[in-house]
Amino acid sequence: MPCEIMEKERTGIINPIFTCQPCGAQYASIGIKDCIGIVHGGQGCVMFVRLLFAQHFKDNFEIASSSVHEDGAVFGAIDRVEEAVDVLLMRYPEVKVVPIISTCATEVIGDDIDGVVNKLNSGLLKQKYADRDVHLIPIHTPSFVGSMISGYDVALRDFVIHFAEKTKPSGKLNLITGWVNPGDVTALKHLLAEMNVAATVLFEIESFDSPLMPDKSGKSHGSTTIDDLKNTANALGTIALNRYEGGKAAKYLHDKFDLPTVIGPTPIGIRNTDIFLKNVSKLTGQPIPSSLVQERGIAIDALTDLTHMFFADKKVAIYGNPDLVIGLAQFCLDLEMKPILLLLGDDNSGYATDSRLLEMTEKVDFDMQIITNADLWDLDGRLKRKEIELDLILGHSKGRWAAIDNKVPLTRVGFPTYDRAGLYRHPVLGYAGAIWLAEEMANTLFVDMEYKNKKEWILNVW
């Protein structure tokens, strides 16, 4: 079979592609205005996640910890949640949303975060903070299953379940972006503005790229409000860009409030951006304007300059968040490239029935492997054993050693990217993202040609 989906043969994970569920829940929480999450676990469950965010965005984000120690791991640590909520609310009078995010240790010992939320709602909040509108939301994200992808998906669903409230029609579209960058949100909002479509963006992270002001203030935080979350039930419909990063929330809104719902495809490249705009038009009744037809034409022209001359038959490996990996693979196929290896780094059983992957198994006519529960050791080992030959790798910075050691150029895309400056400002989604990504891939190949002393005629210059 030219293209097949298979699980990694080796047991265990070495150099994982991404981290654990609580990370995803924390990423969702920092997208909400006046929200600080409490991670119920050891301090490292917050410290290392905040470090990842800081490395990627070059900004600081506020996340709290219940700071569970050895005694709590033995005897239970639910009292740490009660203390953490009290201290957090005293120290931050503006905080209104406090997700309680579980971790592997506290799930194993059986701490009842749902019960403590009920206790605090009827006790501490009424007695000490009666004048404040505070929402405590339990979010279960044990680290021994899933990944940061499923953690984000679960957290977004739980936020929507807690807040969504049917009142009067908002006239807005719900847009669930998934795990994207500020530059992607800017690009998506531009497309919607051109179509004159108002949207509730979940989550609004454009403000992650925060200014440093003369008074030295510059706190980074998302700007999705409680009212935005409540009004998700009153939207014209929902578009979730990613199946695995927001699909649960989109399904809940559809099932609970009967909202028209579209999940995917991720708008990477021309064809998927076309589908996205058609879906927006169908849900809102707004036509696609000539200005976006013009932008589409500019993008096609930019890709035509590169595709057959430089990209055709180039062999690519792709790793990272699953929806991103699948979208990038579709984009590469459209560019006449050969994505011969896709690494999907968790144990999600849904990959085997993903229609996008099944389409590849039916239509791809070259040898291509889609590996589930994969890791970066798998990529490095295949290269070292000469099982595959690659012209390019697409993925985040964690895979740089596999690229460096095997002398294969790497285009950084995804999360986290910390060994290149400012990538979070550049979109991957939409027509603008198609241009940026294709030119970044081409420039990566051109630099690699220089280092490997390939002839200049490949660049079509004399």
C-alpha positions as CSV (number, residue, x, y, z in Angstrom):
1,M,0.0,0.0,0.0
2,P,1.6,3.3,-1.0
3,C,0.1,5.2,1.9
4,E,-0.8,3.6,5.2
5,I,-1.6,4.6,8.8
6,M,0.2,2.6,11.5
7,E,1.2,2.8,15.1
8,K,4.8,3.2,16.1
9,E,6.3,-0.3,16.5
10,R,8.5,0.5,19.5
11,T,7.0,0.8,22.9
12,G,7.6,3.9,25.1
13,I,8.2,7.5,24.1
14,I,11.6,9.1,23.6
15,N,11.8,12.8,22.9
16,P,8.0,13.4,22.6
17,I,6.6,15.6,19.9
18,F,4.5,17.5,22.5
19,T,3.8,17.6,26.2
20,C,0.9,16.7,28.5
21,Q,-2.8,17.5,28.9
22,P,-2.5,20.2,31.6
23,C,-0.4,22.3,29.2
24,G,-3.3,22.4,26.7
25,A,-5.7,23.4,29.5
26,Q,-3.3,26.2,30.6
27,Y,-3.0,27.4,27.0
28,A,-6.8,27.7,26.8
29,S,-7.0,29.5,30.1
30,I,-4.6,32.3,29.2
31,G,-6.9,33.1,26.2
32,I,-9.6,34.3,28.6
33,K,-9.7,37.8,30.0
34,D,-9.6,38.1,33.8
35,C,-8.7,34.5,34.1
36,I,-5.9,32.8,36.0
37,G,-5.9,29.1,36.2
38,I,-4.8,27.1,39.2
39,V,-3.0,23.9,38.3
40,H,-3.5,21.3,41.0
41,G,-0.2,19.6,41.1
42,G,3.4,20.1,41.7
43,Q,5.0,23.5,40.9
44,G,6.8,22.0,37.9
45,C,3.5,21.4,36.2
46,V,3.2,25.2,35.9
47,M,6.8,26.2,35.8
48,F,7.8,24.2,32.7
49,V,4.6,25.0,30.9
50,R,5.0,28.7,31.5
51,L,8.6,28.3,30.3
52,L,7.4,26.8,27.0
53,F,4.9,29.7,26.5
54,A,7.6,32.3,27.4
55,Q,10.1,30.6,25.0
56,H,7.6,30.7,22.1
57,F,5.9,34.1,22.6
58,K,8.8,35.9,24.4
59,D,6.3,37.1,27.0
60,N,5.2,36.2,30.5
61,F,1.9,34.6,31.4
62,E,0.2,34.3,34.8
63,I,-0.7,30.8,35.9
64,A,-1.0,29.7,39.5
65,S,-0.2,26.4,41.2
66,S,-1.6,24.6,44.3
67,S,2.0,23.5,44.9
68,V,1.3,20.0,46.0
69,H,4.2,18.4,48.0
70,E,5.1,14.9,49.2
71,D,2.6,14.9,52.0
72,G,-0.3,15.8,49.7
73,A,0.7,13.1,47.3
74,V,0.3,10.6,50.1
75,F,-2.6,11.9,52.1
76,G,-4.5,14.0,49.5
77,A,-4.1,17.7,48.8
78,I,-7.6,19.1,48.2
79,D,-7.0,21.6,51.0
80,R,-4.2,23.1,48.8
81,V,-6.9,24.0,46.2
82,E,-9.0,25.8,48.9
83,E,-6.0,27.8,50.0
84,A,-4.9,28.5,46.4
85,V,-8.3,30.0,45.4
86,D,-8.4,32.2,48.5
87,V,-4.8,33.5,48.0
88,L,-5.4,34.1,44.2
89,L,-8.6,36.0,44.7
90,M,-7.0,38.2,47.4
91,R,-4.0,39.0,45.3
92,Y,-5.8,39.6,42.0
93,P,-9.0,41.5,42.6
94,E,-9.8,41.6,38.9
95,V,-9.9,37.8,38.4
96,K,-13.3,36.4,37.6
97,V,-12.5,33.0,36.0
98,V,-10.5,30.3,37.9
99,P,-10.2,26.9,36.2
100,I,-9.0,24.2,38.5
101,I,-6.7,22.1,36.3
102,S,-5.9,18.6,37.5
103,T,-2.6,16.8,36.8
104,C,-1.4,13.2,36.9
105,A,-0.5,13.1,40.6
106,T,-3.8,14.6,41.8
107,E,-5.9,12.4,39.5
108,V,-4.0,9.3,40.8
109,I,-4.5,10.1,44.4
110,G,-8.2,10.9,43.7
111,D,-8.5,14.5,44.7
112,D,-12.1,15.6,44.2
113,I,-11.8,19.0,42.4
114,D,-15.5,18.9,41.5
115,G,-16.4,18.5,45.1
116,V,-14.1,21.3,46.3
117,V,-15.5,23.6,43.7
118,N,-19.0,23.0,45.1
119,K,-17.7,23.5,48.6
120,L,-16.0,26.8,47.7
121,N,-19.0,28.1,45.8
122,S,-21.3,27.6,48.8
123,G,-18.7,28.6,51.4
124,L,-15.7,30.8,50.7
125,L,-17.1,32.7,47.7
126,K,-20.4,33.5,49.5
127,Q,-18.7,34.4,52.8
128,K,-15.6,36.3,51.7
129,Y,-16.1,37.2,48.0
130,A,-19.9,37.8,47.9
131,D,-19.4,41.1,46.0
132,R,-17.4,39.4,43.2
133,D,-18.5,37.4,40.2
134,V,-16.1,34.4,40.4
135,H,-16.4,31.3,38.3
136,L,-14.6,28.2,39.5
137,I,-14.4,25.5,36.7
138,P,-13.0,22.0,37.3
139,I,-11.0,20.7,34.3
140,H,-9.8,17.1,34.4
141,T,-6.5,16.7,32.5
142,P,-4.6,13.7,33.8
143,S,-1.1,13.6,32.2
144,F,-1.0,9.8,31.8
145,V,-3.5,9.9,28.9
146,G,-3.7,12.1,25.8
147,S,-1.5,15.1,25.3
148,M,-1.6,18.9,25.3
149,I,-3.9,18.6,22.2
150,S,-6.6,16.7,24.1
151,G,-6.1,18.9,27.1
152,Y,-6.8,22.0,25.1
153,D,-9.9,20.3,23.5
154,V,-11.2,19.2,26.9
155,A,-10.6,22.7,28.5
156,L,-12.3,24.6,25.7
157,R,-15.3,22.3,25.9
158,D,-15.5,22.7,29.7
159,F,-15.3,26.5,29.4
160,V,-18.1,26.5,26.9
161,I,-20.3,24.1,28.9
162,H,-19.9,26.3,32.0
163,F,-20.7,29.7,30.3
164,A,-22.8,29.1,27.2
165,E,-26.3,30.5,27.9
166,K,-29.2,30.8,25.4
167,T,-30.7,34.3,25.4
168,K,-31.1,36.3,22.2
169,P,-29.4,35.9,18.8
170,S,-26.0,37.6,18.7
171,G,-25.7,37.8,14.9
172,K,-22.1,36.6,15.3
173,L,-20.2,33.5,14.1
174,N,-18.4,31.3,16.6
175,L,-14.8,30.8,15.3
176,I,-12.8,28.2,17.3
177,T,-9.3,28.6,16.1
178,G,-7.5,25.8,17.9
179,W,-3.8,26.0,18.9
180,V,-2.7,28.8,16.6
181,N,-0.4,31.9,16.8
182,P,-1.4,35.6,17.2
183,G,-0.5,36.1,13.5
184,D,-3.0,33.4,12.5
185,V,-5.8,35.2,14.5
186,T,-4.9,38.5,12.8
187,A,-5.1,36.8,9.3
188,L,-8.4,35.1,10.2
189,K,-10.0,38.3,11.5
190,H,-8.9,40.1,8.3
191,L,-10.7,37.5,6.2
192,L,-13.9,37.9,8.2
193,A,-13.7,41.7,8.1
194,E,-13.4,41.6,4.4
195,M,-16.6,39.5,4.4
196,N,-18.3,41.9,6.9
197,V,-18.7,39.0,9.3
198,A,-18.7,39.6,13.1
199,A,-17.3,36.7,15.0
200,T,-16.6,35.5,18.6
201,V,-13.0,34.2,18.3
202,L,-12.2,31.4,20.8
203,F,-9.8,32.1,22.0
204,E,-8.8,35.7,21.2
205,I,-5.0,35.5,21.5
206,E,-4.0,38.3,19.1
207,S,-3.2,40.3,22.3
208,F,-0.5,37.8,23.3
209,D,1.8,40.0,21.3
210,S,1.6,42.6,24.0
211,P,3.3,46.1,24.0
212,L,5.9,47.2,26.4
213,M,4.5,50.6,27.6
214,P,6.4,53.7,29.0
215,D,5.2,52.8,32.5
216,K,6.9,49.4,32.1
217,S,3.5,47.5,32.0
218,G,3.1,44.8,29.4
219,K,1.2,41.9,30.8
220,S,0.2,39.3,28.1
221,H,-3.2,37.8,28.2
222,G,-6.0,36.8,25.9
223,S,-9.1,39.0,25.5
224,T,-12.1,36.6,25.2
225,T,-14.6,37.8,27.8
226,I,-17.2,36.0,29.9
227,D,-19.9,37.6,27.8
228,D,-18.2,36.2,24.6
229,L,-18.3,32.7,26.1
230,K,-22.0,33.1,27.2
231,N,-23.0,34.3,23.8
232,T,-21.5,31.2,22.1
233,A,-25.0,29.7,22.5
234,N,-26.6,32.5,20.5
235,A,-24.4,32.5,17.4
236,L,-25.3,32.1,13.8
237,G,-23.3,28.9,13.8
238,T,-19.9,27.5,14.7
239,I,-16.8,26.9,12.7
240,A,-14.0,24.9,14.4
241,L,-10.9,25.0,12.3
242,N,-9.4,21.9,13.8
243,R,-11.0,18.5,14.6
244,Y,-8.8,17.8,17.6
245,E,-8.4,21.3,19.0
246,G,-12.0,22.6,19.6
247,G,-14.1,19.8,18.0
248,K,-15.5,18.8,21.4
249,A,-16.8,22.4,22.1
250,A,-18.2,22.7,18.6
251,K,-20.1,19.4,19.0
252,Y,-21.4,20.5,22.4
253,L,-22.8,23.7,21.0
254,H,-24.4,21.8,18.1
255,D,-26.0,19.1,20.3
256,K,-27.1,21.4,23.1
257,F,-28.2,24.5,21.2
258,D,-28.8,23.1,17.7
259,L,-26.2,25.5,16.2
260,P,-25.2,24.8,12.6
261,T,-21.6,23.5,12.9
262,V,-18.7,22.9,10.6
263,I,-15.5,21.2,11.9
264,G,-12.5,21.7,9.6
265,P,-10.6,21.5,7.4
266,T,-7.8,23.6,8.8
267,P,-7.4,26.5,6.4
268,I,-3.8,25.9,5.4
269,G,-3.2,26.5,1.7
270,I,-5.4,27.6,-1.1
271,R,-8.0,24.8,-1.3
272,N,-8.6,24.7,2.5
273,T,-8.9,28.4,2.8
274,D,-11.4,28.4,-0.1
275,I,-13.4,25.8,1.8
276,F,-13.3,27.9,5.0
277,L,-14.6,31.0,3.2
278,K,-17.4,29.0,1.5
279,N,-18.4,27.7,5.0
280,V,-18.4,31.2,6.4
281,S,-20.5,32.4,3.5
282,K,-23.0,29.5,3.9
283,L,-23.4,30.1,7.7
284,T,-23.7,33.9,7.5
285,G,-25.2,34.5,4.1
286,Q,-22.4,37.0,3.3
287,P,-20.8,36.7,-0.2
288,I,-17.1,36.3,-0.7
289,P,-15.9,39.8,-1.9
290,S,-13.7,40.5,-4.9
291,S,-11.0,41.8,-2.5
292,L,-10.5,38.2,-1.3
293,V,-10.6,36.9,-4.8
294,Q,-7.7,39.3,-5.5
295,E,-5.8,38.1,-2.4
296,R,-6.4,34.5,-3.5
297,G,-4.9,35.3,-6.9
298,I,-1.8,36.9,-5.4
299,A,-1.3,33.8,-3.3
300,I,-1.7,31.5,-6.3
301,D,0.8,33.6,-8.2
302,A,3.3,33.4,-5.4
303,L,2.9,29.6,-5.1
304,T,3.2,29.2,-8.9
305,D,6.5,30.9,-8.8
306,L,7.8,28.2,-6.6
307,T,5.9,25.0,-7.1
308,H,7.1,23.2,-10.2
309,M,10.6,24.7,-10.3
310,F,11.6,24.2,-6.7
311,F,9.1,22.0,-4.8
312,A,8.1,19.2,-7.2
313,D,9.0,15.8,-5.8
314,K,10.8,17.1,-2.8
315,K,10.4,14.6,0.0
316,V,9.1,16.0,3.3
317,A,8.6,14.7,6.9
318,I,6.1,16.6,9.1
319,Y,5.5,16.4,12.9
320,G,3.5,18.4,15.4
321,N,-0.1,19.0,16.3
322,P,-2.3,16.6,14.4
323,D,-4.5,19.1,12.6
324,L,-1.5,21.2,11.7
325,V,0.4,18.1,10.4
326,I,-2.6,17.0,8.3
327,G,-3.1,20.5,6.9
328,L,0.6,20.9,6.1
329,A,0.6,17.5,4.3
330,Q,-2.4,18.6,2.2
331,F,-0.6,21.8,1.4
332,C,2.6,20.0,0.4
333,L,0.6,17.7,-1.9
334,D,-0.9,20.7,-3.6
335,L,2.7,22.1,-4.1
336,E,3.7,18.8,-5.9
337,M,5.8,17.8,-2.9
338,K,5.9,14.3,-1.4
339,P,5.2,14.2,2.4
340,I,6.5,10.7,2.9
341,L,6.4,10.7,6.7
342,L,3.7,12.2,9.0
343,L,4.3,11.8,12.8
344,L,1.2,12.2,15.0
345,G,2.5,12.2,18.6
346,D,-0.3,10.8,20.8
347,D,-2.6,7.9,21.4
348,N,-5.7,9.3,19.8
349,S,-7.7,6.4,18.3
350,G,-9.6,8.9,16.0
351,Y,-6.7,9.1,13.5
352,A,-7.6,5.7,12.0
353,T,-11.0,7.1,10.9
354,D,-10.0,10.7,10.1
355,S,-11.4,11.3,6.6
356,R,-8.5,13.5,5.6
357,L,-6.0,10.7,6.3
358,L,-8.2,8.1,4.7
359,E,-8.3,10.3,1.6
360,M,-4.5,10.2,1.5
361,T,-4.4,6.4,1.8
362,E,-6.8,6.2,-1.2
363,K,-5.2,8.9,-3.5
364,V,-1.4,9.1,-2.7
365,D,0.5,7.1,-5.2
366,F,4.0,7.1,-3.5
367,D,5.3,5.4,-0.4
368,M,4.0,7.4,2.6
369,Q,3.7,6.4,6.2
370,I,1.4,8.1,8.8
371,I,2.7,7.0,12.3
372,T,0.5,7.4,15.4
373,N,1.8,7.6,18.9
374,A,5.0,8.7,17.3
375,D,8.0,10.6,18.8
376,L,11.0,12.5,17.5
377,W,13.3,9.5,18.2
378,D,11.4,7.7,15.4
379,L,12.3,10.5,13.0
380,D,15.9,10.6,14.0
381,G,16.3,6.8,13.9
382,R,14.8,6.5,10.4
383,L,17.2,9.1,9.1
384,K,20.2,7.6,10.8
385,R,19.4,4.1,9.5
386,K,18.9,5.5,6.0
387,E,15.4,4.2,5.9
388,I,14.2,7.5,4.4
389,E,15.8,10.3,2.5
390,L,14.4,13.8,3.0
391,D,14.8,17.2,1.4
392,L,12.9,19.1,4.1
393,I,11.4,18.7,7.6
394,L,8.4,20.7,8.8
395,G,7.9,21.0,12.5
396,H,8.6,22.9,15.7
397,S,11.9,23.6,17.4
398,K,12.0,20.4,19.4
399,G,13.0,18.5,16.3
400,R,16.0,20.6,15.5
401,W,18.5,18.0,16.6
402,A,17.2,15.4,14.3
403,A,17.5,17.9,11.5
404,I,21.0,19.1,12.5
405,D,22.5,15.7,13.1
406,N,21.2,14.3,9.8
407,K,21.8,17.5,7.8
408,V,18.2,17.9,6.7
409,P,16.9,21.5,6.5
410,L,14.0,22.3,8.9
411,T,11.3,24.9,8.4
412,R,10.0,25.9,11.9
413,V,6.2,25.8,12.1
414,G,4.0,25.0,15.1
415,F,4.5,25.1,18.9
416,P,7.0,25.7,20.3
417,T,9.3,27.6,18.0
418,Y,12.0,29.3,20.0
419,D,15.2,29.2,17.9
420,R,13.9,31.6,15.3
421,A,12.8,35.2,16.0
422,G,9.1,36.3,15.9
423,L,7.5,33.3,14.1
424,Y,4.4,33.7,16.2
425,R,3.7,37.0,14.4
426,H,3.5,35.2,11.0
427,P,0.3,33.4,9.9
428,V,0.2,29.8,8.6
429,L,-3.5,30.0,8.0
430,G,-5.3,31.8,5.1
431,Y,-4.0,33.1,1.8
432,A,-1.4,35.2,3.6
433,G,-0.3,32.2,5.5
434,A,0.0,30.2,2.3
435,I,2.4,32.8,0.9
436,W,4.5,33.1,4.0
437,L,4.8,29.3,4.6
438,A,5.7,28.5,1.0
439,E,8.3,31.2,0.8
440,E,9.7,30.2,4.2
441,M,10.0,26.6,2.9
442,A,11.6,27.8,-0.3
443,N,14.1,30.0,1.5
444,T,15.0,27.1,3.8
445,L,15.8,25.0,0.8
446,F,17.8,27.8,-0.9
447,V,20.0,28.3,2.2
448,D,20.5,24.5,2.4
449,M,21.7,24.5,-1.2
450,E,24.3,27.2,-0.4
451,Y,25.7,25.2,2.6
452,K,25.8,22.0,0.4
453,N,27.4,23.8,-2.5
454,K,24.7,22.9,-5.0
455,K,24.9,24.6,-8.4
456,E,23.2,27.9,-9.0
457,W,21.4,26.8,-12.2
458,I,18.8,25.2,-9.8
459,L,17.8,28.7,-8.9
460,N,17.3,29.5,-12.6
461,V,20.0,32.2,-12.7
462,W,22.9,32.8,-15.1
